[in-house]
Amino acid sequence: MPRRALSFAGLLVLFAVACGGRGEKAVGEPCGDASECRHGLCVAGVAGEAPVCTRSCASTSECPRGWSCGGVTSQDVVICTQGAANPFGIGARE
C-alpha cells in the first residue's frame, strides 16, 4: 500500500509541474504568451490588433465591464472580447 500511495503522490507532482503556473496579468492587459495571463489565454484581435489576456466564458457576466462573451478562438474556445457582442452596441457588460 505505501508503494501505491508513493506512486500517486509522484503522479500529482508530475501533473503540477506539467501544468505550470498561471501568470498574473488580468483580462485586457498586453501579453506575449498565454503563460503571462491569469486565465491562460493570450489572444490578438479581442481588444485591438495586439494580443491581450482574456478568459473563456459562458456568459457576458463572466467578463469585465465593457467586454462581452462572444469571441471564438481558432481552438473553438468562447472568450471575452472588448466591446459589444453585436454591431448595435448591445451585449457588453456595463
DSSP file (Angstrom, degrees, kcal/mol; ACC not computed):
  #  RESIDUE AA STRUCTURE BP1 BP2  ACC     N-H-->O    O-->H-N    N-H-->O    O-->H-N    TCO  KAPPA ALPHA  PHI   PSI    X-CA   Y-CA   Z-CA
    1    1 A M     >        0   0    0      0, 0.0     4,-2.2     0, 0.0     5,-0.2   0.000 360.0 360.0 360.0 -42.7    0.0    0.0    0.0
    2    2 A P  H  >  +     0   0    0      0, 0.0     4,-2.4     0, 0.0     5,-0.2   0.874 360.0  54.1 -59.5 -35.1    2.8    2.6    0.8
    3    3 A R  H  > S+     0   0    0      2,-0.2     4,-2.2     1,-0.2     5,-0.1   0.907 107.8  49.5 -65.1 -40.2    4.2    2.0   -2.7
    4    4 A R  H  > S+     0   0    0      2,-0.2     4,-2.2     1,-0.2    -1,-0.2   0.911 111.3  49.0 -64.3 -42.7    0.8    2.7   -4.3
    5    5 A A  H  X S+     0   0    0     -4,-2.2     4,-2.5     1,-0.2    -2,-0.2   0.891 110.3  51.5 -63.5 -40.0    0.5    6.0   -2.2
    6    6 A L  H  X S+     0   0    0     -4,-2.4     4,-2.2     2,-0.2    -2,-0.2   0.902 109.3  50.0 -64.2 -41.3    4.0    7.0   -3.3
    7    7 A S  H  X S+     0   0    0     -4,-2.2     4,-2.1     2,-0.2    -2,-0.2   0.909 110.6  49.8 -62.7 -43.0    3.2    6.4   -6.9
    8    8 A F  H  X S+     0   0    0     -4,-2.2     4,-2.1     2,-0.2    -2,-0.2   0.920 110.2  50.0 -62.2 -44.7    0.0    8.5   -6.6
    9    9 A A  H  X S+     0   0    0     -4,-2.5     4,-2.1     1,-0.2    -1,-0.2   0.889 109.2  52.9 -61.5 -39.1    2.0   11.3   -4.9
   10   10 A G  H  X S+     0   0    0     -4,-2.2     4,-2.4     1,-0.2    -1,-0.2   0.891 107.5  50.9 -62.9 -40.3    4.5   11.2   -7.8
   11   11 A L  H  X S+     0   0    0     -4,-2.1     4,-2.7     2,-0.2    -1,-0.2   0.894 108.4  52.2 -64.6 -39.7    1.8   11.5  -10.3
   12   12 A L  H  X S+     0   0    0     -4,-2.1     4,-2.4     2,-0.2    -2,-0.2   0.916 110.6  47.5 -62.3 -43.0    0.4   14.6   -8.6
   13   13 A V  H  X S+     0   0    0     -4,-2.1     4,-2.3     2,-0.2    -2,-0.2   0.928 112.4  49.6 -64.0 -44.5    3.8   16.2   -8.6
   14   14 A L  H  X S+     0   0    0     -4,-2.4     4,-2.5     1,-0.2    -2,-0.2   0.909 111.1  49.9 -60.6 -43.2    4.3   15.4  -12.3
   15   15 A F  H  X S+     0   0    0     -4,-2.7     4,-2.1     1,-0.2    -1,-0.2   0.915 110.3  49.9 -62.0 -44.0    0.8   16.8  -13.1
   16   16 A A  H  X S+     0   0    0     -4,-2.4     4,-1.3     1,-0.2    -1,-0.2   0.891 113.3  45.8 -63.6 -40.2    1.5   20.0  -11.2
   17   17 A V  H  < S+     0   0    0     -4,-2.3    -1,-0.2     1,-0.2    -2,-0.2   0.901 112.2  50.8 -69.7 -40.7    4.9   20.5  -12.9
   18   18 A A  H  < S+     0   0    0     -4,-2.5    -2,-0.2     1,-0.2    -1,-0.2   0.858 109.9  49.8 -66.1 -36.2    3.4   19.8  -16.4
   19   19 A C  H  < S-     0   0    0     -4,-2.1    -1,-0.2    -5,-0.2    -2,-0.2   0.826  95.0-162.9 -74.1 -31.1    0.6   22.2  -16.0
   20   20 A G     <  -     0   0    0     -4,-1.3     2,-0.2    -5,-0.2    -2,-0.1   0.057  26.1 -65.9  69.8 172.1    2.8   25.1  -14.9
   21   21 A G        -     0   0    0     -4,-0.1     2,-0.3     1,-0.1    -4,-0.0  -0.503  44.8-116.6 -92.6 164.3    1.6   28.2  -13.1
   22   22 A R        -     0   0    0     -2,-0.2    16,-0.2     1,-0.1    14,-0.1  -0.695  30.0-115.5 -95.3 153.0   -0.6   30.9  -14.5
   23   23 A G        -     0   0    0     14,-1.2    14,-0.2    11,-0.4    13,-0.2  -0.082  17.9-120.2 -76.1-176.4    0.6   34.5  -14.9
   24   24 A E        +     0   0    0     12,-0.4    13,-0.2    13,-0.1     2,-0.2   0.457  69.1 117.9-107.2  -4.2   -0.7   37.4  -13.0
   25   25 A K  B     -a   37   0A   0     11,-2.3    13,-3.1     1,-0.1    14,-0.4  -0.454  55.3-138.6 -73.9 137.7   -2.0   39.6  -15.9
   26   26 A A    >   -     0   0    0     -2,-0.2     3,-2.1     1,-0.2    27,-0.4  -0.329  38.8 -66.0 -87.5 170.1   -5.7   40.3  -15.9
   27   27 A V  T 3  S+     0   0    0      1,-0.3    27,-0.2    -2,-0.1    -1,-0.2  -0.350 123.5  24.5 -56.0 129.5   -8.1   40.4  -18.8
   28   28 A G  T 3  S+     0   0    0     25,-3.1    -1,-0.3     1,-0.3    26,-0.1   0.204  89.4 123.9  98.6 -14.0   -7.2   43.2  -21.2
   29   29 A E  S <  S-     0   0    0     -3,-2.1    24,-2.7     1,-0.1    -1,-0.3  -0.589  70.3-101.7 -81.1 142.1   -3.6   43.5  -20.2
   30   30 A P  B     +B   52   0B   0      0, 0.0     2,-0.3     0, 0.0    22,-0.3  -0.267  48.4 177.1 -60.2 146.7   -1.0   43.2  -23.1
   31   31 A C        -     0   0    0     20,-1.7     3,-0.1     1,-0.1    11,-0.0  -0.970  36.2-162.1-148.4 161.2    0.7   39.8  -23.3
   32   32 A G  S    S+     0   0    0      1,-0.4     2,-0.3    -2,-0.3    -1,-0.1   0.499  84.2  19.7-116.1 -14.7    3.2   37.9  -25.4
   33   33 A D  S >  S-     0   0    0      1,-0.1     3,-1.8     8,-0.1    -1,-0.4  -0.990  73.8-117.0-157.1 148.1    2.4   34.4  -24.2
   34   34 A A  G >  S+     0   0    0     -2,-0.3     3,-1.6     1,-0.3   -11,-0.4   0.774 108.4  70.3 -59.8 -28.1   -0.5   32.7  -22.5
   35   35 A S  G 3  S+     0   0    0      1,-0.3    -1,-0.3   -13,-0.1     6,-0.0   0.684  91.8  60.2 -66.4 -15.7    1.7   31.8  -19.5
   36   36 A E  G <  S+     0   0    0     -3,-1.8   -11,-2.3   -13,-0.2   -12,-0.4   0.669  91.7  87.7 -79.7 -18.1    1.6   35.5  -18.6
   37   37 A C  B X  S-a   25   0A   0     -3,-1.6   -14,-1.2    -4,-0.3     3,-1.1  -0.640  74.3-137.0 -97.6 140.5   -2.2   35.6  -18.2
   38   38 A R  T 3  S+     0   0    0    -13,-3.1   -12,-0.1    -2,-0.3    -1,-0.1   0.835 109.8  37.7 -56.4 -37.0   -4.2   34.8  -15.1
   39   39 A H  T 3  S-     0   0    0    -14,-0.4    -1,-0.3    15,-0.3    17,-0.2   0.334 113.3-115.3-102.8   6.4   -6.7   32.8  -17.2
   40   40 A G  S <  S+     0   0    0     -3,-1.1     2,-0.4    -6,-0.3    -6,-0.1   0.681  77.3 113.0  75.0  19.4   -4.1   31.2  -19.5
   41   41 A L  E     +C   54   0B   0     13,-0.6    13,-2.2    -7,-0.1     2,-0.5  -0.980  34.9 176.7-129.3 123.3   -5.3   32.9  -22.8
   42   42 A C  E     +C   53   0B   0     -2,-0.4     2,-0.4    11,-0.2    11,-0.2  -0.973  20.2 170.7-122.0 111.4   -3.4   35.5  -24.8
   43   43 A V  E >   -C   52   0B   0      9,-2.6     9,-2.1    -2,-0.5     3,-0.6  -0.976  27.6-138.5-133.2 134.1   -5.3   36.4  -28.0
   44   44 A A  T 3  S+     0   0    0     -2,-0.4     6,-0.2     7,-0.3     5,-0.2  -0.621  84.6  32.1 -84.0 148.3   -4.8   39.0  -30.7
   45   45 A G  T 3  S+     0   0    0      3,-1.1     3,-0.2     5,-0.5    -1,-0.2   0.462  85.4  99.4  90.2   1.5   -7.9   40.8  -32.0
   46   46 A V  S <  S+     0   0    0     -3,-0.6    36,-3.0     4,-0.3     3,-0.1   0.667 104.3  11.6 -93.6 -16.9  -10.1   40.8  -28.9
   47   47 A A  S    S-     0   0    0      1,-0.7     2,-0.2     3,-0.4     3,-0.2  -0.285 137.3 -45.2-150.9  54.3   -9.2   44.4  -27.9
   48   48 A G  S    S-     0   0    0     -3,-0.2    -3,-1.1     1,-0.2    -1,-0.7  -0.622  88.2 -57.2 104.1-170.9   -7.4   45.8  -31.0
   49   49 A E  S    S+     0   0    0     -2,-0.2    -1,-0.2    -5,-0.2    -3,-0.1   0.831 108.3  84.6 -80.4 -32.2   -4.7   44.1  -33.0
   50   50 A A  S    S-     0   0    0     -3,-0.2    -5,-0.5    -6,-0.2    -3,-0.4  -0.402  89.9-101.2 -72.5 146.4   -2.1   43.5  -30.3
   51   51 A P        +     0   0    0      0, 0.0   -20,-1.7     0, 0.0     2,-0.3  -0.433  45.3 176.8 -68.8 139.2   -2.5   40.3  -28.2
   52   52 A V  E     -BC  30  43B   0     -9,-2.1    -9,-2.6   -22,-0.3     2,-0.2  -0.925  35.8 -92.0-135.2 161.4   -4.1   40.8  -24.7
   53   53 A C  E     + C   0  42B   0    -24,-2.7   -25,-3.1   -27,-0.4     2,-0.2  -0.497  51.6 161.0 -71.0 142.3   -5.0   38.4  -21.9
   54   54 A T  E     - C   0  41B   0    -13,-2.2   -13,-0.6   -27,-0.2     2,-0.3  -0.801  25.5-129.9-144.6-172.2   -8.6   37.2  -22.0
   55   55 A R        -     0   0    0     -2,-0.2    25,-2.0    25,-0.2     2,-0.1  -0.970  23.2-102.5-144.0 157.8  -10.6   34.4  -20.5
   56   56 A S  B     -D   79   0C   0     -2,-0.3     2,-0.3   -17,-0.2    23,-0.3  -0.470  46.3-177.6 -74.8 156.2  -13.0   31.7  -21.6
   57   57 A C        -     0   0    0     21,-1.9    21,-0.2    -2,-0.1     3,-0.1  -0.986  39.4-162.8-153.7 159.7  -16.7   32.4  -20.8
   58   58 A A  S    S+     0   0    0      1,-0.4     2,-0.3    -2,-0.3    -1,-0.1   0.504  87.3  13.9-115.7 -18.9  -20.2   31.0  -21.0
   59   59 A S  S >  S-     0   0    0      1,-0.0     3,-1.8     9,-0.0    -1,-0.4  -0.982  77.8-108.3-153.3 159.8  -21.9   34.4  -20.5
   60   60 A T  G >  S+     0   0    0     -2,-0.3     3,-1.9     1,-0.3    33,-0.2   0.748 109.9  74.0 -62.1 -24.8  -21.1   38.1  -20.5
   61   61 A S  G 3  S+     0   0    0      1,-0.3    -1,-0.3     8,-0.1     4,-0.0   0.710  91.0  58.3 -63.5 -18.2  -21.4   38.3  -16.7
   62   62 A E  G <  S+     0   0    0     -3,-1.8    -1,-0.3     2,-0.1    -2,-0.2   0.558  96.0  80.6 -85.0  -9.1  -18.1   36.4  -16.5
   63   63 A C  S <  S-     0   0    0     -3,-1.9     3,-0.1    -4,-0.2     6,-0.1  -0.597  88.5 -99.9 -97.4 157.4  -16.3   39.2  -18.5
   64   64 A P    >   -     0   0    0      0, 0.0     3,-1.8     0, 0.0    29,-0.4  -0.209  57.7 -70.0 -68.1 166.4  -15.1   42.6  -17.2
   65   65 A R  T 3  S+     0   0    0      1,-0.3    29,-0.2    29,-0.1     3,-0.1  -0.300 124.2  24.2 -55.7 137.5  -17.1   45.8  -17.6
   66   66 A G  T 3  S+     0   0    0     27,-4.2    17,-3.3     1,-0.3     2,-0.3   0.462 107.2  97.5  83.4   2.1  -17.1   46.9  -21.3
   67   67 A W  E <   -E   82   0C   0     -3,-1.8    26,-2.7    15,-0.3    -1,-0.3  -0.816  54.9-157.5-118.2 159.6  -16.4   43.4  -22.5
   68   68 A S  E     -E   81   0C   0     13,-2.9    13,-3.0    -2,-0.3     2,-0.7  -0.937  23.1-115.3-134.6 159.6  -18.8   40.7  -23.8
   69   69 A C  E    S+E   80   0C   0     -2,-0.3    11,-0.2    22,-0.3    -9,-0.2  -0.845  79.3  90.1 -93.9 114.6  -18.7   36.9  -24.2
   70   70 A G  E     +     0   0C   0      9,-2.1    -1,-0.2    -2,-0.7    10,-0.2   0.403  45.6 111.2 178.1 -10.9  -18.8   36.1  -27.8
   71   71 A G  E     -E   79   0C   0      8,-1.8     8,-2.7    -3,-0.4     2,-0.4  -0.467  48.4-152.5 -77.3 156.4  -15.4   35.8  -29.4
   72   72 A V  E     -E   78   0C   0      6,-0.2     6,-0.2    -2,-0.1     2,-0.0  -0.996   4.8-142.4-133.6 129.1  -14.2   32.4  -30.6
   73   73 A T    >   -     0   0    0      4,-2.2     3,-1.9    -2,-0.4   -30,-0.0  -0.251  36.4 -98.6 -79.6 173.2  -10.5   31.3  -30.8
   74   74 A S  T 3  S+     0   0    0      1,-0.3    -1,-0.1     2,-0.1    -2,-0.0   0.672 127.0  57.8 -66.8 -15.5   -9.1   29.1  -33.5
   75   75 A Q  T 3  S-     0   0    0      2,-0.1    -1,-0.3     0, 0.0    -2,-0.0   0.186 122.2-108.2 -96.4  15.4   -9.5   26.2  -31.0
   76   76 A D    <   +     0   0    0     -3,-1.9     2,-0.5     1,-0.2    -2,-0.1   0.836  68.6 149.0  61.9  37.0  -13.2   26.9  -30.7
   77   77 A V        -     0   0    0    -21,-0.0    -4,-2.2     0, 0.0     2,-0.4  -0.900  46.5-131.3 -99.4 126.1  -13.0   28.4  -27.2
   78   78 A V  E     + E   0  72C   0     -2,-0.5   -21,-1.9    -6,-0.2     2,-0.3  -0.642  37.8 179.1 -77.7 130.2  -15.6   31.1  -26.5
   79   79 A I  E     -DE  56  71C   0     -8,-2.7    -9,-2.1    -2,-0.4    -8,-1.8  -0.830  33.4 -94.1-132.5 165.4  -13.8   34.1  -24.9
   80   80 A C  E     - E   0  69C   0    -25,-2.0     2,-0.3    -2,-0.3   -11,-0.2  -0.637  41.1-171.8 -77.1 135.4  -14.4   37.6  -23.6
   81   81 A T  E     - E   0  68C   0    -13,-3.0   -13,-2.9    -2,-0.3     2,-0.2  -0.947  29.6-100.8-127.7 151.5  -13.8   40.4  -26.2
   82   82 A Q  E    S+ E   0  67C   0    -36,-3.0   -15,-0.3    -2,-0.3     2,-0.1  -0.496  85.1  11.1 -73.3 137.0  -13.8   44.1  -25.7
   83   83 A G  S    S-     0   0    0    -17,-3.3    10,-0.2    -2,-0.2    -2,-0.2  -0.396 105.1 -22.9  95.3-172.4  -16.9   45.9  -26.6
   84   84 A A        -     0   0    0      8,-0.1     7,-0.2     2,-0.1   -16,-0.2  -0.329  49.7-127.3 -76.3 155.6  -20.4   44.8  -27.5
   85   85 A A  S    S+     0   0    0      5,-0.5     6,-0.2   -18,-0.1    -1,-0.1   0.611  93.1  34.2 -77.7 -12.7  -21.2   41.4  -28.8
   86   86 A N  S >  S-     0   0    0      4,-0.7     3,-1.6     1,-0.0    -2,-0.1  -0.924  89.8-105.2-139.1 165.2  -23.1   42.8  -31.8
   87   87 A P  T 3  S+     0   0    0      0, 0.0    -3,-0.0     0, 0.0    -2,-0.0   0.576 111.8  67.9 -68.8  -8.2  -22.8   45.9  -34.1
   88   88 A F  T 3  S-     0   0    0      2,-0.2     3,-0.1     0, 0.0    -3,-0.0   0.386 113.8-110.2 -92.8   4.0  -25.7   47.6  -32.4
   89   89 A G  S <  S+     0   0    0     -3,-1.6     2,-0.5     1,-0.3     3,-0.3   0.619  75.3 133.3  81.2  12.3  -23.9   48.1  -29.1
   90   90 A I        +     0   0    0      1,-0.2    -4,-0.7    -4,-0.1    -5,-0.5  -0.819  51.8  35.7 -99.9 132.6  -26.0   45.5  -27.3
   91   91 A G  S    S+     0   0    0     -2,-0.5   -22,-0.3     1,-0.4    -1,-0.2   0.214  71.4 125.1 120.5 -17.1  -24.4   42.9  -25.1
   92   92 A A        -     0   0    0     -3,-0.3    -1,-0.4   -24,-0.1     2,-0.3  -0.503  67.6-107.2 -75.1 145.3  -21.4   44.4  -23.4
   93   93 A R              0   0    0    -26,-2.7   -27,-4.2   -29,-0.4   -26,-0.2  -0.551 360.0 360.0 -72.0 130.5  -21.3   44.2  -19.6
   94   94 A E              0   0    0     -2,-0.3    -1,-0.1   -29,-0.2   -29,-0.1   0.415 360.0 360.0 -97.7 360.0  -21.9   47.6  -18.1
